[in-house]
Amino acid sequence: MSPDARSLISALCTVDTSKRLGNMKGGASTVKAHPWFRGINWDDLYHRRTHGPIVPHLRGPADTRNFDDYDDEPEGREPYTNDLADKYEGSFSDF
């Protein structure tokens, strides 16, 4: 993962909402100004003058062939708690 992508994800996932990217002063403009979005022409995007890197062919408005199928979540899933966070904290130490 690139450093810019890592920085963007971390800034968007900040628990303290007063420090979360895009949540306070500047709003969405601060998100759009993040280096990960460098090269995006927001005006062209807004006016639909640009195309995505992948444009799927759709058979109709309800065509979901381009989405993966997932099983329903199992019943009795363990709730997310501080103990659970502590258990997996080491997995994200370099993130």
N, CA, C and O atoms as CSV, one atom per row, in Angstrom:
chain,resi,resn,atom,element,x,y,z
A,1,MET,N,N,0.853,-1.167,0.000
A,1,MET,CA,C,0.000,0.000,0.000
A,1,MET,C,C,0.905,1.237,0.000
A,1,MET,O,O,1.890,1.291,0.736
A,2,SER,N,N,0.571,2.205,-0.810
A,2,SER,CA,C,1.402,3.401,-0.903
A,2,SER,C,C,1.305,4.228,0.383
A,2,SER,O,O,0.313,4.144,1.107
A,3,PRO,N,N,2.341,5.025,0.660
A,3,PRO,CA,C,2.281,5.888,1.847
A,3,PRO,C,C,1.093,6.854,1.811
A,3,PRO,O,O,0.484,7.126,2.845
A,4,ASP,N,N,0.765,7.371,0.624
A,4,ASP,CA,C,-0.382,8.276,0.521
A,4,ASP,C,C,-1.691,7.557,0.825
A,4,ASP,O,O,-2.559,8.117,1.495
A,5,ALA,N,N,-1.845,6.329,0.345
A,5,ALA,CA,C,-3.061,5.552,0.626
A,5,ALA,C,C,-3.154,5.257,2.113
A,5,ALA,O,O,-4.226,5.374,2.706
A,6,ARG,N,N,-2.052,4.880,2.708
A,6,ARG,CA,C,-2.009,4.592,4.147
A,6,ARG,C,C,-2.388,5.837,4.947
A,6,ARG,O,O,-3.153,5.761,5.909
A,7,SER,N,N,-1.847,6.978,4.541
A,7,SER,CA,C,-2.136,8.242,5.215
A,7,SER,C,C,-3.616,8.603,5.106
A,7,SER,O,O,-4.231,9.022,6.086
A,8,LEU,N,N,-4.183,8.438,3.916
A,8,LEU,CA,C,-5.599,8.757,3.703
A,8,LEU,C,C,-6.495,7.866,4.556
A,8,LEU,O,O,-7.404,8.357,5.225
A,9,ILE,N,N,-6.245,6.573,4.535
A,9,ILE,CA,C,-7.070,5.639,5.306
A,9,ILE,C,C,-6.971,5.947,6.797
A,9,ILE,O,O,-7.984,5.961,7.497
A,10,SER,N,N,-5.774,6.192,7.276
A,10,SER,CA,C,-5.591,6.518,8.697
A,10,SER,C,C,-6.328,7.796,9.072
A,10,SER,O,O,-6.960,7.870,10.126
A,11,ALA,N,N,-6.244,8.800,8.206
A,11,ALA,CA,C,-6.899,10.079,8.492
A,11,ALA,C,C,-8.422,9.954,8.464
A,11,ALA,O,O,-9.112,10.630,9.228
A,12,LEU,N,N,-8.946,9.099,7.594
A,12,LEU,CA,C,-10.399,8.909,7.520
A,12,LEU,C,C,-10.921,8.027,8.647
A,12,LEU,O,O,-12.090,8.122,9.021
A,13,CYS,N,N,-10.067,7.176,9.187
A,13,CYS,CA,C,-10.482,6.240,10.245
A,13,CYS,C,C,-10.118,6.722,11.642
A,13,CYS,O,O,-10.214,5.954,12.600
A,14,THR,N,N,-9.706,7.966,11.776
A,14,THR,CA,C,-9.367,8.509,13.084
A,14,THR,C,C,-10.589,8.480,13.984
A,14,THR,O,O,-11.646,8.995,13.621
A,15,VAL,N,N,-10.447,7.879,15.157
A,15,VAL,CA,C,-11.575,7.729,16.075
A,15,VAL,C,C,-12.067,9.083,16.575
A,15,VAL,O,O,-13.275,9.306,16.659
A,16,ASP,N,N,-11.159,9.979,16.904
A,16,ASP,CA,C,-11.528,11.309,17.403
A,16,ASP,C,C,-12.092,12.121,16.239
A,16,ASP,O,O,-11.355,12.546,15.349
A,17,THR,N,N,-13.402,12.330,16.257
A,17,THR,CA,C,-14.049,13.007,15.123
A,17,THR,C,C,-13.555,14.437,14.928
A,17,THR,O,O,-13.638,14.968,13.820
A,18,SER,N,N,-13.042,15.070,15.983
A,18,SER,CA,C,-12.537,16.437,15.833
A,18,SER,C,C,-11.217,16.463,15.064
A,18,SER,O,O,-10.783,17.522,14.611
A,19,LYS,N,N,-10.578,15.299,14.916
A,19,LYS,CA,C,-9.309,15.211,14.186
A,19,LYS,C,C,-9.439,14.439,12.880
A,19,LYS,O,O,-8.469,14.331,12.130
A,20,ARG,N,N,-10.617,13.905,12.598
A,20,ARG,CA,C,-10.825,13.083,11.403
A,20,ARG,C,C,-10.799,13.955,10.149
A,20,ARG,O,O,-11.412,15.022,10.110
A,21,LEU,N,N,-10.092,13.497,9.140
A,21,LEU,CA,C,-9.978,14.225,7.876
A,21,LEU,C,C,-11.352,14.462,7.268
A,21,LEU,O,O,-12.135,13.530,7.086
A,22,GLY,N,N,-11.634,15.722,6.957
A,22,GLY,CA,C,-12.878,16.068,6.285
A,22,GLY,C,C,-14.056,16.310,7.194
A,22,GLY,O,O,-15.131,16.682,6.723
A,23,ASN,N,N,-13.882,16.108,8.494
A,23,ASN,CA,C,-15.023,16.228,9.396
A,23,ASN,C,C,-15.226,17.635,9.927
A,23,ASN,O,O,-16.356,18.002,10.247
A,24,MET,N,N,-14.207,18.412,10.031
A,24,MET,CA,C,-14.338,19.736,10.628
A,24,MET,C,C,-14.039,20.807,9.575
A,24,MET,O,O,-14.521,20.728,8.446
A,25,LYS,N,N,-13.257,21.785,9.947
A,25,LYS,CA,C,-12.941,22.910,9.077
A,25,LYS,C,C,-12.429,22.417,7.719
A,25,LYS,O,O,-11.516,21.594,7.650
A,26,GLY,N,N,-13.016,22.922,6.668
A,26,GLY,CA,C,-12.600,22.535,5.320
A,26,GLY,C,C,-13.431,21.420,4.733
A,26,GLY,O,O,-13.553,21.317,3.513
A,27,GLY,N,N,-14.006,20.580,5.578
A,27,GLY,CA,C,-14.889,19.507,5.131
A,27,GLY,C,C,-14.309,18.666,4.009
A,27,GLY,O,O,-13.149,18.257,4.053
A,28,ALA,N,N,-15.134,18.418,3.008
A,28,ALA,CA,C,-14.741,17.559,1.888
A,28,ALA,C,C,-13.541,18.117,1.130
A,28,ALA,O,O,-12.784,17.360,0.522
A,29,SER,N,N,-13.363,19.423,1.161
A,29,SER,CA,C,-12.222,20.026,0.456
A,29,SER,C,C,-10.896,19.509,0.994
A,29,SER,O,O,-9.940,19.340,0.237
A,30,THR,N,N,-10.834,19.255,2.305
A,30,THR,CA,C,-9.585,18.734,2.867
A,30,THR,C,C,-9.341,17.300,2.412
A,30,THR,O,O,-8.193,16.894,2.232
A,31,VAL,N,N,-10.401,16.540,2.226
A,31,VAL,CA,C,-10.252,15.176,1.713
A,31,VAL,C,C,-9.776,15.240,0.264
A,31,VAL,O,O,-8.839,14.539,-0.116
A,32,LYS,N,N,-10.413,16.068,-0.531
A,32,LYS,CA,C,-10.059,16.175,-1.947
A,32,LYS,C,C,-8.639,16.696,-2.155
A,32,LYS,O,O,-8.020,16.416,-3.182
A,33,ALA,N,N,-8.121,17.452,-1.186
A,33,ALA,CA,C,-6.771,18.004,-1.295
A,33,ALA,C,C,-5.697,17.020,-0.830
A,33,ALA,O,O,-4.506,17.310,-0.947
A,34,HIS,N,N,-6.096,15.875,-0.310
A,34,HIS,CA,C,-5.120,14.893,0.174
A,34,HIS,C,C,-4.249,14.424,-0.997
A,34,HIS,O,O,-4.752,14.259,-2.108
A,35,PRO,N,N,-2.955,14.209,-0.761
A,35,PRO,CA,C,-2.042,13.795,-1.841
A,35,PRO,C,C,-2.463,12.535,-2.599
A,35,PRO,O,O,-2.103,12.377,-3.765
A,36,TRP,N,N,-3.214,11.638,-1.964
A,36,TRP,CA,C,-3.639,10.424,-2.665
A,36,TRP,C,C,-4.508,10.760,-3.876
A,36,TRP,O,O,-4.524,10.016,-4.856
A,37,PHE,N,N,-5.229,11.878,-3.808
A,37,PHE,CA,C,-6.109,12.289,-4.906
A,37,PHE,C,C,-5.412,13.214,-5.903
A,37,PHE,O,O,-6.063,13.772,-6.786
A,38,ARG,N,N,-4.098,13.381,-5.769
A,38,ARG,CA,C,-3.349,14.235,-6.691
A,38,ARG,C,C,-3.622,13.779,-8.130
A,38,ARG,O,O,-3.585,12.585,-8.427
A,39,GLY,N,N,-3.888,14.713,-8.994
A,39,GLY,CA,C,-4.142,14.382,-10.391
A,39,GLY,C,C,-5.617,14.226,-10.724
A,39,GLY,O,O,-5.974,14.105,-11.896
A,40,ILE,N,N,-6.481,14.227,-9.713
A,40,ILE,CA,C,-7.927,14.134,-9.962
A,40,ILE,C,C,-8.447,15.518,-10.321
A,40,ILE,O,O,-8.240,16.472,-9.571
A,41,ASN,N,N,-9.110,15.635,-11.444
A,41,ASN,CA,C,-9.746,16.894,-11.820
A,41,ASN,C,C,-11.185,16.829,-11.309
A,41,ASN,O,O,-12.057,16.239,-11.947
A,42,TRP,N,N,-11.414,17.437,-10.164
A,42,TRP,CA,C,-12.720,17.333,-9.506
A,42,TRP,C,C,-13.832,17.982,-10.321
A,42,TRP,O,O,-14.974,17.525,-10.280
A,43,ASP,N,N,-13.512,19.043,-11.060
A,43,ASP,CA,C,-14.528,19.690,-11.896
A,43,ASP,C,C,-14.957,18.757,-13.028
A,43,ASP,O,O,-16.149,18.632,-13.309
A,44,ASP,N,N,-13.995,18.103,-13.676
A,44,ASP,CA,C,-14.328,17.137,-14.730
A,44,ASP,C,C,-15.137,15.973,-14.167
A,44,ASP,O,O,-16.078,15.498,-14.803
A,45,LEU,N,N,-14.774,15.522,-12.987
A,45,LEU,CA,C,-15.505,14.431,-12.355
A,45,LEU,C,C,-16.944,14.850,-12.058
A,45,LEU,O,O,-17.882,14.098,-12.325
A,46,TYR,N,N,-17.113,16.035,-11.512
A,46,TYR,CA,C,-18.451,16.546,-11.191
A,46,TYR,C,C,-19.321,16.644,-12.445
A,46,TYR,O,O,-20.500,16.291,-12.418
A,47,HIS,N,N,-18.736,17.122,-13.534
A,47,HIS,CA,C,-19.494,17.310,-14.778
A,47,HIS,C,C,-19.491,16.068,-15.669
A,47,HIS,O,O,-19.937,16.120,-16.816
A,48,ARG,N,N,-18.990,14.954,-15.140
A,48,ARG,CA,C,-18.971,13.667,-15.845
A,48,ARG,C,C,-18.229,13.728,-17.184
A,48,ARG,O,O,-18.636,13.117,-18.171
A,49,ARG,N,N,-17.135,14.481,-17.183
A,49,ARG,CA,C,-16.305,14.579,-18.383
A,49,ARG,C,C,-15.119,13.626,-18.311
A,49,ARG,O,O,-14.231,13.668,-19.162
A,50,THR,N,N,-15.106,12.783,-17.314
A,50,THR,CA,C,-14.025,11.815,-17.141
A,50,THR,C,C,-14.635,10.436,-16.931
A,50,THR,O,O,-15.781,10.313,-16.497
A,51,HIS,N,N,-13.877,9.424,-17.236
A,51,HIS,CA,C,-14.377,8.055,-17.113
A,51,HIS,C,C,-13.498,7.273,-16.152
A,51,HIS,O,O,-12.303,7.542,-16.031
A,52,GLY,N,N,-14.081,6.325,-15.485
A,52,GLY,CA,C,-13.341,5.470,-14.567
A,52,GLY,C,C,-12.436,4.517,-15.326
A,52,GLY,O,O,-12.609,4.324,-16.530
A,53,PRO,N,N,-11.467,3.915,-14.635
A,53,PRO,CA,C,-10.548,2.989,-15.293
A,53,PRO,C,C,-11.236,1.700,-15.735
A,53,PRO,O,O,-10.766,1.027,-16.653
A,54,ILE,N,N,-12.338,1.358,-15.090
A,54,ILE,CA,C,-13.105,0.166,-15.459
A,54,ILE,C,C,-14.568,0.583,-15.577
A,54,ILE,O,O,-15.156,1.094,-14.623
A,55,VAL,N,N,-15.143,0.363,-16.743
A,55,VAL,CA,C,-16.557,0.669,-16.946
A,55,VAL,C,C,-17.256,-0.644,-17.278
A,55,VAL,O,O,-17.176,-1.115,-18.413
A,56,PRO,N,N,-17.940,-1.242,-16.302
A,56,PRO,CA,C,-18.564,-2.549,-16.535
A,56,PRO,C,C,-19.762,-2.447,-17.472
A,56,PRO,O,O,-20.466,-1.437,-17.502
A,57,HIS,N,N,-19.975,-3.504,-18.226
A,57,HIS,CA,C,-21.146,-3.587,-19.090
A,57,HIS,C,C,-22.316,-4.070,-18.234
A,57,HIS,O,O,-22.210,-5.092,-17.556
A,58,LEU,N,N,-23.411,-3.350,-18.264
A,58,LEU,CA,C,-24.588,-3.713,-17.478
A,58,LEU,C,C,-25.721,-4.131,-18.395
A,58,LEU,O,O,-25.944,-3.530,-19.446
A,59,ARG,N,N,-26.429,-5.163,-17.985
A,59,ARG,CA,C,-27.602,-5.617,-18.735
A,59,ARG,C,C,-28.836,-4.795,-18.383
A,59,ARG,O,O,-29.814,-4.792,-19.130
A,60,GLY,N,N,-28.796,-4.109,-17.263
A,60,GLY,CA,C,-29.912,-3.294,-16.813
A,60,GLY,C,C,-29.600,-2.708,-15.453
A,60,GLY,O,O,-28.546,-3.000,-14.887
A,61,PRO,N,N,-30.492,-1.884,-14.910
A,61,PRO,CA,C,-30.225,-1.208,-13.640
A,61,PRO,C,C,-30.089,-2.148,-12.441
A,61,PRO,O,O,-29.505,-1.758,-11.431
A,62,ALA,N,N,-30.601,-3.353,-12.522
A,62,ALA,CA,C,-30.520,-4.300,-11.404
A,62,ALA,C,C,-29.435,-5.361,-11.615
A,62,ALA,O,O,-29.377,-6.334,-10.863
A,63,ASP,N,N,-28.584,-5.192,-12.616
A,63,ASP,CA,C,-27.538,-6.169,-12.919
A,63,ASP,C,C,-26.456,-6.121,-11.842
A,63,ASP,O,O,-25.780,-5.104,-11.685
A,64,THR,N,N,-26.290,-7.210,-11.105
A,64,THR,CA,C,-25.300,-7.280,-10.028
A,64,THR,C,C,-24.180,-8.274,-10.336
A,64,THR,O,O,-23.474,-8.704,-9.424
A,65,ARG,N,N,-24.008,-8.642,-11.598
A,65,ARG,CA,C,-22.987,-9.632,-11.969
A,65,ARG,C,C,-21.574,-9.196,-11.597
A,65,ARG,O,O,-20.694,-10.041,-11.434
A,66,ASN,N,N,-21.345,-7.909,-11.462
A,66,ASN,CA,C,-20.002,-7.410,-11.189
A,66,ASN,C,C,-19.672,-7.351,-9.700
A,66,ASN,O,O,-18.599,-6.881,-9.323
A,67,PHE,N,N,-20.575,-7.817,-8.861
A,67,PHE,CA,C,-20.349,-7.836,-7.414
A,67,PHE,C,C,-20.116,-9.263,-6.952
A,67,PHE,O,O,-20.733,-10.200,-7.458
A,68,ASP,N,N,-19.224,-9.418,-5.991
A,68,ASP,CA,C,-18.976,-10.737,-5.409
A,68,ASP,C,C,-20.158,-11.157,-4.547
A,68,ASP,O,O,-20.855,-10.315,-3.982
A,69,ASP,N,N,-20.377,-12.461,-4.451
A,69,ASP,CA,C,-21.397,-13.007,-3.561
A,69,ASP,C,C,-20.758,-13.303,-2.213
A,69,ASP,O,O,-19.660,-13.856,-2.143
A,70,TYR,N,N,-21.444,-12.937,-1.157
A,70,TYR,CA,C,-20.961,-13.195,0.197
A,70,TYR,C,C,-22.028,-13.941,0.975
A,70,TYR,O,O,-23.223,-13.694,0.815
A,71,ASP,N,N,-21.580,-14.854,1.819
A,71,ASP,CA,C,-22.503,-15.535,2.713
A,71,ASP,C,C,-22.976,-14.546,3.769
A,71,ASP,O,O,-22.276,-13.584,4.084
A,72,ASP,N,N,-24.164,-14.784,4.314
A,72,ASP,CA,C,-24.645,-13.966,5.413
A,72,ASP,C,C,-23.715,-14.144,6.607
A,72,ASP,O,O,-23.104,-15.198,6.781
A,73,GLU,N,N,-23.618,-13.101,7.425
A,73,GLU,CA,C,-22.768,-13.202,8.609
A,73,GLU,C,C,-23.366,-14.207,9.578
A,73,GLU,O,O,-24.583,-14.266,9.749
A,74,PRO,N,N,-22.513,-14.990,10.206
A,74,PRO,CA,C,-23.020,-16.004,11.132
A,74,PRO,C,C,-23.675,-15.374,12.358
A,74,PRO,O,O,-23.283,-14.298,12.808
A,75,GLU,N,N,-24.665,-16.059,12.878
A,75,GLU,CA,C,-25.319,-15.630,14.115
A,75,GLU,C,C,-24.322,-15.750,15.259
A,75,GLU,O,O,-23.410,-16.576,15.210
A,76,GLY,N,N,-24.491,-14.943,16.264
A,76,GLY,CA,C,-23.644,-15.046,17.442
A,76,GLY,C,C,-22.231,-14.546,17.237
A,76,GLY,O,O,-21.313,-14.950,17.951
A,77,ARG,N,N,-22.053,-13.663,16.260
A,77,ARG,CA,C,-20.719,-13.119,16.012
A,77,ARG,C,C,-20.259,-12.320,17.229
A,77,ARG,O,O,-21.041,-11.601,17.852
A,78,GLU,N,N,-18.995,-12.459,17.548
A,78,GLU,CA,C,-18.410,-11.792,18.702
A,78,GLU,C,C,-18.479,-10.268,18.527
A,78,GLU,O,O,-18.019,-9.753,17.508
A,79,PRO,N,N,-19.047,-9.532,19.504
A,79,PRO,CA,C,-19.115,-8.071,19.371
A,79,PRO,C,C,-17.715,-7.452,19.470
A,79,PRO,O,O,-16.823,-8.011,20.108
A,80,TYR,N,N,-17.540,-6.312,18.840
A,80,TYR,CA,C,-16.246,-5.627,18.866
A,80,TYR,C,C,-16.101,-4.902,20.198
A,80,TYR,O,O,-16.884,-4.005,20.511
A,81,THR,N,N,-15.118,-5.283,20.964
A,81,THR,CA,C,-14.881,-4.706,22.288
A,81,THR,C,C,-13.427,-4.274,22.391
A,81,THR,O,O,-12.622,-4.553,21.503
A,82,ASN,N,N,-13.096,-3.593,23.482
A,82,ASN,CA,C,-11.698,-3.207,23.705
A,82,ASN,C,C,-10.809,-4.435,23.829
A,82,ASN,O,O,-9.665,-4.424,23.376
A,83,ASP,N,N,-11.333,-5.501,24.443
A,83,ASP,CA,C,-10.552,-6.740,24.554
A,83,ASP,C,C,-10.231,-7.308,23.173
A,83,ASP,O,O,-9.122,-7.784,22.931
A,84,LEU,N,N,-11.205,-7.251,22.280
A,84,LEU,CA,C,-10.988,-7.744,20.920
A,84,LEU,C,C,-9.985,-6.849,20.193
A,84,LEU,O,O,-9.123,-7.340,19.465
A,85,ALA,N,N,-10.102,-5.535,20.393
A,85,ALA,CA,C,-9.151,-4.605,19.777
A,85,ALA,C,C,-7.737,-4.892,20.265
A,85,ALA,O,O,-6.795,-4.908,19.471
A,86,ASP,N,N,-7.583,-5.119,21.573
A,86,ASP,CA,C,-6.266,-5.427,22.131
A,86,ASP,C,C,-5.704,-6.721,21.546
A,86,ASP,O,O,-4.500,-6.834,21.312
A,87,LYS,N,N,-6.575,-7.683,21.315
A,87,LYS,CA,C,-6.160,-8.982,20.787
A,87,LYS,C,C,-5.493,-8.848,19.415
A,87,LYS,O,O,-4.533,-9.560,19.119
A,88,TYR,N,N,-6.000,-7.937,18.577
A,88,TYR,CA,C,-5.504,-7.813,17.203
A,88,TYR,C,C,-4.640,-6.577,16.965
A,88,TYR,O,O,-4.207,-6.333,15.839
A,89,GLU,N,N,-4.387,-5.803,18.007
A,89,GLU,CA,C,-3.625,-4.571,17.853
A,89,GLU,C,C,-2.258,-4.807,17.213
A,89,GLU,O,O,-1.815,-4.003,16.393
A,90,GLY,N,N,-1.593,-5.890,17.575
A,90,GLY,CA,C,-0.278,-6.189,17.020
A,90,GLY,C,C,-0.285,-6.407,15.522
A,90,GLY,O,O,0.727,-6.181,14.858
A,91,SER,N,N,-1.405,-6.842,14.983
A,91,SER,CA,C,-1.502,-7.075,13.539
A,91,SER,C,C,-1.435,-5.779,12.750
A,91,SER,O,O,-1.133,-5.790,11.557
A,92,PHE,N,N,-1.717,-4.655,13.418
A,92,PHE,CA,C,-1.757,-3.370,12.728
A,92,PHE,C,C,-0.677,-2.418,13.233
A,92,PHE,O,O,-0.775,-1.208,13.026
A,93,SER,N,N,0.342,-2.946,13.888
A,93,SER,CA,C,1.362,-2.096,14.502
A,93,SER,C,C,2.122,-1.246,13.487
A,93,SER,O,O,2.575,-0.153,13.825
A,94,ASP,N,N,2.272,-1.721,12.258
A,94,ASP,CA,C,3.007,-0.944,11.253
A,94,ASP,C,C,2.089,-0.150,10.336
A,94,ASP,O,O,2.537,0.408,9.334
A,95,PHE,N,N,0.822,-0.100,10.673
A,95,PHE,CA,C,-0.125,0.636,9.836
A,95,PHE,C,C,-0.295,2.033,10.360
A,95,PHE,O,O,-1.054,2.818,9.791
